[in-house]
Amino acid sequence: MPLYQISVPNKPQVQDNYDLTDNIILASAEINDYEKTLDEIKAKGQYLRKISMNSLIKFFDTFTREFIMTADPKIQTQLATHGLSFLLTFLKRNNLESMLKENFHGNLTIMDEQIYVKGLNKNLIAQPKGVITHWLAGNVPILGMISLIQGILTRNVNVVKLSRENGLVLPLLVSLMVQVEAEVDGIKISGRDIFCGCLFLYCEKDDIQGQQSLSLNSDIRVAWGGRAAVENVMSLTRRYGTEDVIFGPKYSFAVIGRNSINMNKISDFMYRLALDASVFDQQGCNSPHTVFVEQGGALEGEPFAQHLANAMGELLKRIPRNQISSDEAYSVVNIRSEYFFTGKVFSSEGTEWTVIYSEEEGLADACYSRIVFVRPVKNLDQVLNYIKPKQHQTIGLSIAMEQKDEFVKKAAARGIERITEIGKMTVYDHPWDGIFPMDRFVRWVSIF
């Protein structure tokens, strides 16, 4: 089975469906000699080494402003369901500068020039590692774009293996970006030039020869997705020295300490919690599926679930649900029926969202589809027993300040990777999954 090169549209177009269908794949250019194609992309990718980090930052920041002012409203509306607002926030200058400094130990220009590090008494400069191949998941395509942007900022050549589900979202976004130009110190920076070192392609997951070819020509393998997909990438033969950066399946949840909510601002608090549970329709590994509420506070149990349900309904007006399949709809109805007699179910008239209160212990199974489980705990230490290393990512935490440090220290020791305030669980920040990705995308050269 061949590799197919998925082209970036010359003009952004509104689509009814952003999946890679058989017709689209078969109509794409078949790659007969992958190594030759990759060599051509590598040659074009040398352009990134000629421009400054400030120029790259200026380009992406310019895109955020021009997109809002000039992009087709229909495209904006469609991309909004895929997390467009988060991407635009990610690409702003202040965020990129902060992220680069965090990844590069405080040195924003360390890929442009040697930087003297006093503590080491030597100069350092960072260099790209070469070819990054990104195996993307289709559930949250915007994370694939964030992965690609980090590969570009570190001046690597980027090969993007698209998924069938939502596989056209990234080429659409890039088709918008290649039209942008930014001027820095009198020099024009073109989006078309910035992305010339990127290759979008598709191959079937059971095409072992094609997958092996991608792996053997990678200096870094970045894998997003479920356990089976990630393990499939890791099982592929690789060259000596090739590194893996894995963003596998993780589970996230919220923890609400007793009397930690300002009851005068209860609507705002619940809206932020509903936002965490609604963005990406809970497909992200940072989306909460269970909300633990400590007993003995002013708001707990069914009343807490009722307030959250009200907020989920309000949030639906801001972030409408994507159309779901009949199988997904059946699953939602089935879960509601299961808890009809053993708990309390709050839901939309359709299948848009569901809040389930029950007195079960432990983490609920992730059901996605904006299904949130509210469960009581006697004390917050009970929650700590549920944390498992490499399985749980984010806790959205509301807790009294005098308890925060101790709880955070215990949760971190148990293996949790992120602890955020309510309303910021689904923000993409650094470190991510316990690592600084761009630090892994470069090699450090020490110079005496």
N, C-alpha and C positions, 0 to 999 in steps of 0.2 A: 504494500500500500504506500502511496506517495505522500510527500509533504506538499502542502498547498500554501502559497503566499497569498495572504489576504491584503488587498490593497487599501490604501487610505483614499476615501472619495475625494475627487477634485473639488466638489462642492458639497457642503453639509446638507443632508437630506433627512426629512422626517420619515420615520419608518413605522409601520404598524406593528412590526415584530423585530426585535434586535437579536434574535437567536441566529446562529449559523445553521441554516437549513442545508439539506443535501444539494439543492439546486445552486445555492451560493457557493458552496465548497467546490462543486464540480466545475463551476464557471470560473473559478479562480485559477491563477497561474500555477501549474505544477512545477515543483522544484526538482529538476533532474539531477543536479549536482549541488548538493547542499554546501559542501566545503567551498566551492567556487563562488556560490552566491554569498556566503558569509564573508569571504575575502573581499568582495566588492563592498559589502556593508562596512567592514572594518576600515577600508580605505576612506570611505566617505565620513566615517565617524571620527577621523583625525581632526575634523573641524573643531570639535569641542575642546581640544587641547589648545586651540589658538585664542580662545576668548576667555575673559576673566570671570571669576565667580560672581562679581558684581553685575556683569552683563547678563549672566544667566538668571540671576535673581530679578533684575530689572525686566527681563523678557516675561517671566511668568507673572510678575506683579502687574505688568501692563495688560496681559491677557485677562486677568480678573476684572479689570475696569472696562476693557473694550467689549468683553463678552456680555456684560450686563447691559451695556448701552446699544450694542449692535446685533446681537444674536437673534435669530428667528424666535419669536415668543413660543411657537409650538415646540421647537427643540428645547427651549428652556423648561417648558412644562414637562416634557417627556423625561428629560434628564434629571429633573427634580426628584422623581421617584427612585432614581439610582444614587442619590446622595450628592447631587451637584453642589449644594450649599456648603457641604463639608470640603469638597475639593477646592472651591473658590477661597474658602478660609485658609486652607492648607497652603495655597499658592501665594498668599500675600507676603509682601516683603518682610514684615516683622516676624512672621512665623518661620519663614525659610531661614532668615538670619539666626533666629534663636535656635532652630533645629540643627543647623550646620555647626554653630558654636558648641552645642551640647555633644554632637558626634565627633567633632574635631578638637576636643579638649580646649575650647575657648578660642581657637585660632581660625577665624573665618576665611582667611586667604591662604591657608597652608597648602592648597593645591596649586596656587599661583606662584608662590615663592618660598624660599627657605625661611623658617621662623626659628629664632633662637629661643630655646627652652632653658631658663635659668636653672631649674632644679636638676636637669640632666647635664648641664654645661655642654650642650651641643645644639646643632641646628637639625631641624626636622622638615621634611617635605612629604606630602602624601601623593601617591600616584594611583591611577585606576588599575584594577586587577586584570582587566581585559574584557572578556565576553561574559555578560550575565544573561542566563536563560531563565525567564520567569514562567513557571507553570501556574496558570491562573485558575481560580475557581469562578464559577458563574453566578454564585449567589449574591456577591457584593462586588460588582465589577469596578466600582470606583476605587477600591483598595488596590486593584491591579494597576490603576493609573498612578496612584501614589507610589507604588513600588517602582514603576517605570520612571517617574520623575526623579526619584532618589538615585536611580541608575544613571540618569542623564547628568544630574548635579555632580556626581562623582566621575563623570566623563568616561564612563564605560560604554562599550558597544552593547546594545540591548536587543535580545531576541525574546519575543513575547509569544508564548504558545497559548493561543486563545482556547476557551472552552466553547462548547456548542451553545450552552445557555448564556444569553446576553453577550455573545461573542462579538457583536458589531458595535457595542457601546464604546470601546476604546478607540477603534478606527474613526468613529464619529467625532469623539473628543479631539483626536489629533487633527482631523480635517478642519476643525475650528481653530486650533492653535497654529497650524502652518500658515494661516492667513495673516498672522500678527507680525508686526515689526516693532522693534524698540530701538531707540537711539541712545548710545552711551558714549560720552566723550567724542561726539561727532561721527561715531561708527554705527552703522545700521546692523542690527542683529535680526536675522530672519528666522521665523519659525520653521520654514521648510529646511533650512540648513541645520537647525538644532536637531530635528527629528530624522535627518538623513542617515544617521547611524543606528536606526531602529528597524527591526524586521518583525512584522506580524505574520504568524503562520498558524496552520492547523494540521494536526494529524490525529488519527484515531487512537484512543487510549490503548487498544490492543495491537497497535502497529509497533511491535517491539523494535524492528529495525529502524524505523523513523525516530522513535523515542531515544534509542541508543545513540543515534547520530547526533541528536541535540545534546545529549549528556556528554558525549566524548569530546565535543567541541566547546564545552563550557569551562570557564574558570571559576564561576560561581553558579550554583543551582539554587534558585529561589522557588520554593514550593508553597502554594496556598491551597487550602482545601481540607476535605475530610481525611480521616485516617487512612482509608484505602488509597486515595489519590496520592497522599504524601508518601506513604510507604512504597507505592509503585515507583515514584521518582527516585527515592533513596535506594531502591533495589537495582537501578540501572548502573551499568558499568561506567566508571568515570576515570579520568586521568589522575595520576598522582598529583597532589597539590590542589585539586579542585575542592572548593569548600561548599558546604550546604548551609543555607539560611532557611529555616523551616518555620512556617506560620500555619500550624496544624489546628485541628478542632479544639476549641476551648469552651468552657461554660462559665457564665457570669451571673451574679445575683446581687440583690440589694439587702442591706441590713439597717434596720431602723431601731435605734435605742429608745427606751422609754423617756418620754418628756423631752425629746430632742427636737420636736417640731414646734415652731412658733404658731400657735393656733390662730393668731390674727392674720397669718399669711398661709393658711392651710391650702387655699386654692392654688396659689403659686407653687407651693411645694409639690402638690399632687400633679400639677401640670408638667413640672420638670421630670418627675418620676415616669409619667406617661410618655413623655418625649423619649426617654431612654428606652422604653419598651416598644416604641413604635417605629423609630428610625430603622430603615432597611428591613422593616417587617420582622425584626428579631433574627435576621439571617446572620448578622455579624457576631463574632465570638465575644464581643464586648456588650452584647444586649442582655438585659436581665430576664430570667425566666421565673425565678422564685424571689419573693420579697419576704424576708423574715422580720417580724414585728415583735419586739420585746414586750412582754406582758407587764401590766402595772402602770401603764402610762395613761394620759388623758384620751388618747385615741388608739384603739386596737381592735382586733377581731373584725367582725362583719362591718361595723361602721367605717373602719379604715378601708376595707375593700370597696365599700360603696362610694367613698370619696374618690378612690382611684378610678373606679368605673366611670364616674362623672367626668373626670379629667380625660380618660381615654376617648370618650365621646366627643369632647371638645377638640382634642388633638386630631381626631379624624377629619375635622373640617379643614385643618391646616395641612395635614399630610394624608391625602386619600390613599386607600389601599389599591394596589395593583389588582387586576382581575386574577382570580385564582382558579385552579383546575377543579374539576368535579371530585377528584380524589382528595384534594386538600379540603374542599368544602365538607365532604363526608367525614373526614378526620376531625374537623372542628365540631361538627354536630355530635359525633360519637363521644368525644371528650366531655362535652357539655352534659350529655345523657348519663355518662358514667358518674359524674359528681352531683347529679340532680338529687339523689337521696342521701349522699354521704357528705355533702358540703353545701355551700351557697354559691350559686352561679349568677353573675352579672354579665350581661352581654348586649351587643348591638342587636337590632332586629335581624340583620343579615349575619354574615360570618366575618365581619370586619375586625372585631376585637372581642376578647373574653377575659373576665377577671373571675378567678375561682378561689373562694375561701374554704379551707379545710383545716382540721386540726392534726393532720398527718405530720410526722417528723421527717426531717431530711430534705434533700433537694428533689424537686419535682423533675420528671423527665422533660427535656426541652421539646416543646410541641410546635414552636414557631407560630406563625400566623397571628401575632399579637395576642398570644395566650399567656396571661400572667397568673401565677399561683401565689396567694398570700397565706403565710403560715405563721402561727405564734411560736415563740420560744420563751422559756422561763427566764433565761439570761443570755447575754451575748456569747459567753464562753461555750455555750451549746453549739453555736454556729461554727466555731473554730474546728470542731471535730469533723465537720463535713468537708473541709478543704483538703484537696489532694494535689500534690505537686504535678506539674505538667498537664493537669486536666482542667484547672480552674484559673481564669485570667483576672477578671475585674470584680471588685466589690464596690458598689455604690453605697456610700456610708453616711448615715446621719446619726450622730452620737454626741453626747455631752463632752465638752472640751476636756474635762478632768479625766475622762475615760479613754480619750482618743489615743494617746501615746501608747498605753499598755496594750490596747486591742490591736493597733496597727503593728506593733512589734511582734505580737503572737501570730497574727495572720500572715505576716511576711515570713516568719520562721516556718510556718506550716506549708508555704509554697505559693501563696497568692502573688500575682505579678503586678497588679495595678489596684490602687485604692483611690477613688475619686469622690467628689461630692455628688449628690444627687443632681441629675441634669447634665452631667458631663461624662457619663459612662461611655457614650458612643463617639466621643471626640477622639480623633487619631492624634496621639501625642508620642513623646519619647521619654524613656525607653518604651519599646513595644514588644510584648511577649518576653520581657526580661532582657532585651538586648538593644543596642544602638545600631540599627541596620547599616547606616552609611559608614560607620566605623569598620564594619565587616566588608564593605565594598571597596576599600582602598588598602594599599600596602604602605607601610611607613618606612621611609628611608632616613637613616640617621647619618649626619654629616659632621665630622669634627673640624 
